[in-house]
C-alpha cells in the first residue's frame, strides 16, 4: 500500500516479516474490514434480500422506483455537483424509469474532474475505494458504511442462493493484492485471512514452474468456493488438464470476477473442478450488481440499481445505483455493454430483468519477467496507487523485459514524482528486472475500431497469436 509518495511503513514491515507474521497481518486486516462490512445493517439486509427474492415483479418494480426517487432527491439536495446539474429540472417529476431518461448522462471524466463536489459526506467519515478501471483511469470514490454493508449482503446472498455461505465456509481467492514481497525465495504464493476463512493467492506469480505449488496448496486447503480473477483460475485449470491432474476437493461453486467469462473458460473450470461456475458483474465505483442464478442465467440485482441502454439500438449501458449515497451515480456511463434478455421466465422462478450477455471486460494480458500472465484486472489495480491524476493510460509490451506506459494526465494534479512511484509499482509486480518506460502524452491513440484499449501485448501479436 502506498501512502502519498512513499511506500507505507506498514507495507515495509509486512515485506520484511516472516510468512507466519504476514498471515497474522492479513487476518488483522480482514477483521478491520469485517467491521465496516458485516454489522447489524448487513444482517438485516441479508434477511430482507431473502424475502425480496420471492416478491413478484410488480412489487420489485415499485421498490426500484422508490429507491430511484430517493437517490435522485438525496443527490440533488446534498451534492453540490448534482445541485448544479439538475438546477433546471423538476426532479419531483421524475417518477418512472422512462422519466429517468430526462436526466443528463454522467461520464467517467466528468465524475473524476468533479469528484470533490459530487460526494455528499465528509471524506474523513467515509469509506474510500480506488478504481483503476479498464481504461486505466484512476479514481477514488467515497461511500457510507451502511451502503458497503448492503453491497456485501447482496454479494453474499447471491452466493448463498447456490449453496455457499460466506465466512462460514472456506474460500480461495485469486486477486491482485500485494501479499508476496519482492524477491521472496520461498514458493509460498498465498496468505491466509482467518477473519473470512479465506486463502488469498497471488495472481502475479502464476508462471508455469510455480503451478504445482499453487495446486498443492489448493489440495491441502480444500476450499468450498474459488473466486477472483478469471484468467488466474484458467491458468490453474489449464495446467491441471494438460498434466492430467485431478483436484483432491470439489468446491460448491466458482465465482469469477473482474474479467469476461467465456464459454470455453467456463467449461474448462467446470470440467476440471467438477462444480458450476456463476458469473457476476459490478464495479469499484458501485454499479448495480448483475449475478447468475442457480440456472446460470444473469439477473439484475434490482435492490442495487437500474441499468438502461445509453441510446436506442446501442448495447452500451448507463447505470443508476441505489447504494452509492456517498458518491451518487445517476445515469452514469460506465463504459460497459450488455444485451438484455427477453421476458421469458427463468427456470429459477426469480422474477427480475435478465441479461443475455455482458460485454466490456477484456481478457488481454501482459507478461511478467518470470513468465506469468498479468491480466487487465492486475494492471488496473496497479494504477490505484496514484490519486485522481491520470485521465487514461495504455500499457504496451513489445519485448518480454520492457513495458511502455502511455498516460494522459490532469496537469493540475499530476506530479513529476508520480512517474517514479508508478514505475516502481510496475517493477514490484512485474519483476525487478523489468524496464519500465513512462511517457506522458496529450492523447493516447485509439484502435481502428475507435476503441481505446488499456493494454497491448505485441509479443503475442509478433508470434502470430491473439490477445
C-alpha positions as CSV (number, residue, x, y, z in Angstrom):
1,X,0.0,0.0,0.0
2,X,1.3,3.4,-0.9
3,X,0.6,6.5,1.2
4,X,1.4,9.8,-0.5
5,X,4.7,9.4,-2.4
6,X,6.3,6.7,-0.3
7,X,5.7,3.1,0.4
8,X,3.9,2.9,3.7
9,X,5.6,1.8,6.9
10,X,3.1,-1.0,7.3
11,X,4.0,-2.4,3.9
12,X,7.7,-2.2,4.6
13,X,7.1,-4.1,7.9
14,X,5.0,-6.6,6.1
15,X,7.6,-7.2,3.4
16,X,10.3,-7.9,6.0
17,X,8.2,-10.1,8.2
18,X,8.2,-14.0,8.1
19,X,5.3,-15.6,6.4
20,X,3.5,-16.6,9.6
21,X,3.5,-12.9,10.6
22,X,2.2,-11.9,7.2
23,X,-0.7,-14.4,7.7
24,X,-1.4,-12.7,11.0
25,X,-1.3,-9.2,9.4
26,X,-3.7,-10.4,6.7
27,X,-6.0,-11.7,9.3
28,X,-5.9,-8.4,11.3
29,X,-6.7,-6.5,8.1
30,X,-9.5,-8.9,7.5
31,X,-11.1,-8.2,10.9
32,X,-10.6,-4.5,10.3
33,X,-12.6,-4.8,7.0
34,X,-15.2,-7.0,8.6
35,X,-16.1,-4.1,11.0
36,X,-17.2,-2.0,8.1
37,X,-18.8,-4.8,6.1
38,X,-20.7,-7.2,8.3
39,X,-22.5,-5.3,11.1
40,X,-26.2,-5.1,12.0
41,X,-27.2,-3.4,8.7
42,X,-25.6,-6.3,6.8
43,X,-27.5,-8.9,8.8
44,X,-30.8,-7.0,8.4
45,X,-30.3,-6.6,4.7
46,X,-29.5,-10.3,4.2
47,X,-32.8,-11.1,5.8
48,X,-34.6,-8.5,3.6
49,X,-33.0,-9.9,0.4
50,X,-34.2,-13.5,1.1
51,X,-37.7,-12.0,1.3
52,X,-37.2,-9.8,-1.7
53,X,-36.2,-12.8,-3.9
54,X,-39.7,-14.1,-3.6
55,X,-41.5,-10.9,-4.4
56,X,-43.4,-10.7,-7.8
57,X,-42.1,-8.4,-10.5
58,X,-44.7,-5.6,-9.9
59,X,-43.6,-5.3,-6.2
60,X,-39.9,-5.3,-7.2
61,X,-40.5,-2.6,-9.8
62,X,-42.2,-0.4,-7.2
63,X,-39.3,-0.9,-4.9
64,X,-36.9,0.2,-7.7
65,X,-38.9,3.3,-8.4
66,X,-39.0,4.3,-4.7
67,X,-35.2,3.9,-4.4
68,X,-34.6,5.7,-7.7
69,X,-36.6,8.8,-6.5
70,X,-34.8,8.7,-3.1
71,X,-31.2,8.6,-4.6
72,X,-32.1,11.4,-7.0
73,X,-33.5,13.6,-4.2
74,X,-30.5,12.8,-2.0
75,X,-28.0,13.8,-4.7
76,X,-29.9,17.0,-5.6
77,X,-30.0,18.2,-2.0
78,X,-26.6,17.0,-0.7
79,X,-24.2,17.0,-3.7
80,X,-23.2,20.5,-5.0
81,X,-22.4,18.9,-8.4
82,X,-25.9,17.4,-8.8
83,X,-27.5,20.5,-7.4
84,X,-26.0,22.5,-10.3
85,X,-26.6,19.7,-12.8
86,X,-30.3,19.4,-12.0
87,X,-31.0,23.1,-11.3
88,X,-33.3,23.5,-14.3
89,X,-35.0,20.1,-13.8
90,X,-38.1,19.5,-11.7
91,X,-36.8,16.4,-10.0
92,X,-40.2,15.7,-8.4
93,X,-41.5,15.0,-11.9
94,X,-39.1,12.0,-12.3
95,X,-41.5,9.2,-11.3
96,X,-40.8,6.4,-13.8
97,X,-37.7,4.8,-15.5
98,X,-38.9,6.5,-18.7
99,X,-38.7,9.8,-16.8
100,X,-35.2,9.0,-15.7
101,X,-34.1,9.5,-19.4
102,X,-34.7,13.2,-18.9
103,X,-31.7,13.5,-16.6
104,X,-28.3,14.1,-18.2
105,X,-25.7,11.4,-18.6
106,X,-22.7,11.4,-16.3
107,X,-19.4,10.2,-17.9
108,X,-16.3,9.0,-16.2
109,X,-14.2,12.0,-16.9
110,X,-16.8,14.4,-15.6
111,X,-17.1,12.3,-12.4
112,X,-13.3,12.3,-12.0
113,X,-12.9,16.0,-12.5
114,X,-15.8,16.9,-10.1
115,X,-15.4,14.2,-7.5
116,X,-15.0,16.6,-4.6
117,X,-18.3,18.3,-5.4
118,X,-20.1,15.1,-6.2
119,X,-19.5,13.4,-2.8
120,X,-22.2,14.1,-0.2
121,X,-20.3,13.3,3.0
122,X,-17.0,14.4,4.7
123,X,-14.1,12.3,3.4
124,X,-12.9,11.6,7.0
125,X,-16.2,9.9,7.8
126,X,-16.4,7.9,4.6
127,X,-15.1,4.6,3.3
128,X,-12.6,5.2,0.4
129,X,-12.4,3.0,-2.7
130,X,-10.0,3.3,-5.5
131,X,-10.5,2.1,-9.0
132,X,-8.0,1.6,-11.8
133,X,-10.7,0.9,-14.4
134,X,-10.4,-0.8,-17.8
135,X,-9.1,2.3,-19.4
136,X,-6.5,3.0,-16.7
137,X,-8.4,6.0,-15.3
138,X,-7.5,6.4,-11.6
139,X,-10.4,7.5,-9.4
140,X,-11.3,7.5,-5.8
141,X,-14.9,7.3,-4.6
142,X,-16.4,7.5,-1.1
143,X,-19.2,5.6,0.4
144,X,-21.3,5.3,3.6
145,X,-20.7,2.3,5.9
146,X,-24.3,1.2,5.6
147,X,-24.1,1.1,1.8
148,X,-21.0,-1.0,1.9
149,X,-22.8,-3.5,4.3
150,X,-25.7,-3.7,1.9
151,X,-23.5,-4.3,-1.1
152,X,-21.8,-7.1,0.8
153,X,-25.2,-8.5,1.8
154,X,-26.2,-8.6,-1.9
155,X,-23.0,-10.4,-2.9
156,X,-23.3,-13.0,-0.1
157,X,-27.0,-13.5,-0.9
158,X,-26.0,-14.3,-4.5
159,X,-23.6,-16.9,-3.3
160,X,-26.0,-18.3,-0.7
161,X,-28.6,-18.9,-3.4
162,X,-26.3,-21.6,-4.9
163,X,-25.2,-23.1,-1.6
164,X,-22.1,-21.2,-0.5
165,X,-22.2,-19.5,2.9
166,X,-19.5,-16.8,3.1
167,X,-17.4,-16.6,6.2
168,X,-18.7,-19.9,7.4
169,X,-17.2,-21.9,4.6
170,X,-13.6,-21.8,3.3
171,X,-12.8,-20.0,0.1
172,X,-9.8,-19.5,-2.2
173,X,-9.4,-16.0,-3.8
174,X,-7.1,-15.1,-6.7
175,X,-6.6,-11.3,-6.7
176,X,-4.1,-8.5,-7.3
177,X,-3.4,-7.8,-3.6
178,X,0.2,-7.3,-2.5
179,X,0.8,-10.4,-0.5
180,X,4.2,-11.7,-1.8
181,X,7.1,-9.4,-1.1
182,X,9.6,-8.7,-4.0
183,X,12.5,-11.1,-4.0
184,X,10.8,-13.7,-1.9
185,X,12.7,-17.1,-2.2
186,X,10.0,-19.3,-0.7
187,X,7.5,-20.9,-3.1
188,X,4.6,-19.8,-0.9
189,X,2.4,-17.6,-3.1
190,X,-0.6,-17.4,-0.7
191,X,-1.5,-15.9,2.6
192,X,-4.4,-16.8,5.0
193,X,-7.1,-14.4,6.2
194,X,-8.6,-16.2,9.1
195,X,-11.2,-13.4,9.6
196,X,-13.1,-14.7,6.4
197,X,-11.7,-18.3,6.2
198,X,-10.0,-17.0,3.0
199,X,-6.8,-18.2,1.4
200,X,-5.6,-15.4,-0.8
201,X,-3.5,-16.5,-3.8
202,X,-1.2,-14.1,-5.7
203,X,-2.1,-13.7,-9.3
204,X,1.3,-12.2,-10.0
205,X,3.3,-15.5,-9.8
206,X,1.3,-17.9,-11.9
207,X,4.3,-18.9,-14.0
208,X,4.5,-22.5,-15.4
209,X,7.2,-23.5,-12.9
210,X,5.1,-22.3,-9.9
211,X,1.8,-24.0,-10.8
212,X,2.5,-27.2,-8.9
213,X,2.9,-25.2,-5.7
214,X,-0.5,-23.5,-6.2
215,X,-2.2,-26.8,-6.8
216,X,-0.6,-28.5,-3.8
217,X,-1.8,-25.6,-1.6
218,X,-5.4,-25.8,-3.0
219,X,-5.5,-29.6,-2.5
220,X,-4.3,-29.1,1.1
221,X,-6.7,-26.2,1.9
222,X,-9.7,-27.8,0.1
223,X,-11.8,-24.6,-0.4
224,X,-15.6,-24.8,-0.7
225,X,-15.5,-21.9,-3.3
226,X,-13.0,-20.3,-5.6
227,X,-13.4,-16.6,-6.5
228,X,-11.4,-13.8,-8.1
229,X,-9.6,-13.2,-11.4
230,X,-11.0,-15.4,-14.1
231,X,-7.7,-15.7,-16.0
232,X,-5.8,-16.8,-13.0
233,X,-8.3,-19.7,-12.4
234,X,-8.0,-20.6,-16.1
235,X,-4.2,-20.8,-15.8
236,X,-4.6,-23.3,-12.9
237,X,-7.3,-25.3,-14.6
238,X,-5.4,-25.4,-17.9
239,X,-2.2,-26.7,-16.2
240,X,-4.1,-29.4,-14.4
241,X,-5.8,-30.6,-17.5
242,X,-2.6,-30.6,-19.6
243,X,-0.9,-32.7,-16.9
244,X,-3.8,-35.0,-16.1
245,X,-4.1,-33.7,-12.6
246,X,-7.4,-34.0,-10.6
247,X,-8.2,-31.8,-7.6
248,X,-8.5,-33.5,-4.3
249,X,-11.6,-31.5,-3.4
250,X,-14.8,-30.5,-5.0
251,X,-16.0,-26.9,-4.5
252,X,-19.6,-25.9,-4.2
253,X,-19.1,-23.2,-6.8
254,X,-16.6,-20.9,-8.6
255,X,-17.3,-17.2,-8.7
256,X,-15.1,-15.4,-11.3
257,X,-14.7,-11.6,-11.1
258,X,-13.2,-8.6,-13.0
259,X,-12.8,-10.3,-16.4
260,X,-15.2,-11.5,-19.1
261,X,-16.3,-15.1,-18.5
262,X,-16.0,-17.0,-21.8
263,X,-18.0,-20.2,-22.7
264,X,-14.8,-22.2,-23.2
265,X,-13.3,-21.0,-20.0
266,X,-16.5,-21.8,-18.0
267,X,-16.5,-25.3,-19.5
268,X,-12.8,-25.8,-18.6
269,X,-13.3,-24.7,-15.0
270,X,-16.4,-26.9,-14.6
271,X,-14.7,-29.9,-16.2
272,X,-11.6,-29.7,-14.0
273,X,-13.1,-28.8,-10.7
274,X,-16.4,-30.7,-11.0
275,X,-18.7,-27.8,-10.0
276,X,-20.7,-25.0,-11.6
277,X,-19.3,-21.5,-12.4
278,X,-21.5,-18.5,-11.6
279,X,-20.8,-15.1,-13.2
280,X,-21.3,-11.7,-11.7
281,X,-20.9,-8.1,-12.7
282,X,-20.1,-5.0,-10.6
283,X,-17.6,-2.2,-10.4
284,X,-15.4,-0.4,-7.9
285,X,-17.4,2.8,-8.3
286,X,-20.5,0.9,-7.1
287,X,-22.5,0.0,-10.2
288,X,-25.6,-2.2,-9.7
289,X,-24.9,-5.9,-9.4
290,X,-25.7,-8.5,-12.1
291,X,-25.4,-12.1,-10.9
292,X,-26.2,-15.6,-12.1
293,X,-28.9,-17.7,-10.5
294,X,-28.7,-21.5,-10.0
295,X,-29.8,-21.9,-13.6
296,X,-26.7,-19.8,-14.7
297,X,-28.9,-17.0,-16.0
298,X,-27.8,-13.5,-15.4
299,X,-30.2,-11.3,-13.4
300,X,-30.1,-7.6,-12.5
301,X,-30.0,-7.3,-8.7
302,X,-32.9,-4.9,-8.5
303,X,-32.2,-3.8,-5.0
304,X,-28.9,-2.3,-6.2
305,X,-30.0,-0.1,-9.0
306,X,-31.3,0.4,-12.6
307,X,-29.4,-0.4,-15.8
308,X,-30.6,1.1,-19.1
309,X,-29.2,1.3,-22.6
310,X,-27.4,4.5,-23.4
311,X,-29.5,5.1,-26.5
312,X,-31.9,3.1,-28.7
313,X,-30.1,0.5,-30.7
314,X,-26.9,0.5,-28.6
315,X,-25.8,-2.1,-26.1
316,X,-23.8,0.4,-24.1
317,X,-25.2,0.9,-20.7
318,X,-25.8,3.7,-18.2
319,X,-26.3,2.8,-14.5
320,X,-28.1,4.4,-11.6
321,X,-27.0,2.9,-8.3
322,X,-29.1,2.8,-5.1
323,X,-26.1,2.0,-2.9
324,X,-23.8,5.0,-3.7
325,X,-25.2,7.7,-1.4
326,X,-21.7,8.9,-0.7
327,X,-20.7,9.3,-4.3
328,X,-24.0,9.2,-6.2
329,X,-24.0,7.5,-9.6
330,X,-27.1,8.6,-11.6
331,X,-27.3,7.7,-15.3
332,X,-23.5,7.0,-15.1
333,X,-21.9,6.0,-18.4
334,X,-19.7,3.2,-17.1
335,X,-18.2,2.1,-20.3
336,X,-19.6,-1.5,-20.5
337,X,-22.3,-3.0,-22.7
338,X,-25.0,-5.6,-22.0
339,X,-27.6,-7.4,-24.1
340,X,-30.8,-7.6,-22.2
341,X,-32.8,-10.9,-22.1
342,X,-36.4,-11.2,-23.2
343,X,-39.4,-11.7,-21.0
344,X,-39.2,-15.5,-20.9
345,X,-39.4,-16.6,-17.2
346,X,-36.2,-18.1,-15.8
347,X,-36.2,-21.7,-14.6
348,X,-35.1,-20.3,-11.1
349,X,-38.5,-18.7,-10.8
350,X,-36.9,-15.4,-9.5
351,X,-38.7,-12.6,-11.2
352,X,-36.3,-9.9,-12.5
353,X,-34.8,-8.4,-15.6
354,X,-32.4,-10.9,-17.2
355,X,-29.2,-10.2,-19.1
356,X,-28.3,-12.3,-22.1
357,X,-24.6,-11.1,-22.4
358,X,-22.2,-8.8,-20.6
359,X,-19.6,-7.1,-22.8
360,X,-16.7,-4.8,-21.9
361,X,-14.3,-6.6,-19.6
362,X,-11.3,-7.9,-21.6
363,X,-9.1,-11.0,-21.3
364,X,-5.9,-9.2,-22.5
365,X,-2.7,-9.7,-20.6
366,X,1.0,-8.8,-20.5
367,X,3.9,-11.0,-19.3
368,X,5.9,-10.5,-16.1
369,X,9.6,-11.1,-16.3
370,X,9.2,-14.6,-14.9
371,X,6.6,-15.5,-17.5
372,X,3.3,-15.1,-15.5
373,X,0.4,-13.5,-17.3
374,X,-0.7,-10.2,-15.9
375,X,-4.4,-9.5,-16.7
376,X,-6.3,-6.3,-17.2
377,X,-7.5,-6.6,-13.6
378,X,-3.9,-6.9,-12.3
379,X,-2.7,-3.9,-14.2
380,X,-5.7,-1.7,-13.4
381,X,-5.0,-2.4,-9.7
382,X,-1.5,-1.0,-10.1
383,X,-2.8,2.4,-11.1
384,X,-4.8,2.6,-7.8
385,X,-1.5,3.7,-6.1
386,X,-2.0,7.2,-7.6
387,X,-4.7,9.8,-6.7
388,X,-7.2,11.1,-9.3
389,X,-4.4,12.4,-11.5
390,X,-4.5,10.0,-14.5
391,X,-7.2,10.6,-17.1
392,X,-6.4,7.4,-19.0
393,X,-3.5,5.1,-19.7
394,X,-2.2,2.4,-22.0
395,X,0.4,-0.2,-21.2
396,X,2.4,-1.7,-24.1
397,X,4.7,-4.6,-24.2
398,X,6.9,-5.1,-27.3
399,X,9.6,-7.2,-25.5
400,X,9.5,-9.6,-22.5
401,X,11.7,-7.4,-20.4
402,X,10.3,-4.0,-21.3
403,X,7.0,-2.2,-20.7
404,X,6.0,1.2,-22.0
405,X,3.2,3.2,-20.2
406,X,1.4,6.0,-22.0
407,X,-0.5,8.3,-19.7
408,X,-2.8,11.3,-20.3
409,X,-2.6,13.3,-17.1
410,X,-4.5,16.0,-15.3
411,X,-1.8,18.7,-15.4
412,X,-3.2,20.3,-12.3
413,X,-2.9,17.2,-10.2
414,X,-0.1,15.0,-11.6
415,X,3.3,15.4,-10.0
416,X,6.6,14.5,-11.5
417,X,7.4,12.1,-8.7
418,X,4.4,10.0,-9.7
419,X,6.4,8.7,-12.6
420,X,8.8,7.0,-10.2
421,X,6.0,5.7,-8.0
422,X,4.3,4.1,-10.9
423,X,7.5,2.7,-12.4
424,X,8.4,1.2,-9.0
425,X,5.0,-0.3,-8.6
426,X,5.1,-1.9,-12.0
427,X,8.6,-3.4,-11.2
428,X,7.2,-4.5,-7.9
429,X,4.6,-6.6,-9.7
430,X,6.3,-7.5,-13.0
431,X,9.8,-8.2,-11.7
432,X,12.8,-6.1,-10.6
433,X,14.5,-6.6,-13.9
434,X,11.6,-5.2,-15.9
435,X,12.4,-2.0,-17.8
436,X,9.5,0.5,-17.3
437,X,9.2,3.5,-19.6
438,X,6.6,6.1,-18.8
439,X,5.6,8.6,-21.4
440,X,3.1,11.5,-20.8
441,X,1.1,12.1,-23.9
442,X,-1.6,14.6,-24.9
443,X,-3.7,11.8,-26.3
444,X,-3.5,8.0,-26.5
445,X,-4.2,6.8,-30.0
446,X,-7.3,4.7,-30.5
447,X,-7.6,1.5,-32.5
448,X,-9.0,1.4,-36.0
449,X,-12.3,0.4,-34.4
450,X,-12.3,3.5,-32.4
451,X,-11.8,1.5,-29.2
452,X,-9.3,2.7,-26.6
453,X,-7.6,-0.3,-25.1
454,X,-5.8,-0.3,-21.8
455,X,-3.1,-2.9,-22.6
456,X,-1.4,-4.0,-25.9
457,X,0.5,-7.3,-26.0
458,X,2.7,-7.0,-29.1
459,X,4.7,-10.1,-28.1
460,X,1.9,-12.4,-28.9
461,X,1.0,-10.4,-31.9
462,X,4.5,-10.9,-33.2
463,X,4.2,-14.6,-32.6
464,X,1.0,-14.6,-34.6
465,X,-1.0,-15.2,-31.5
466,X,-4.0,-13.4,-30.2
467,X,-4.8,-11.5,-27.1
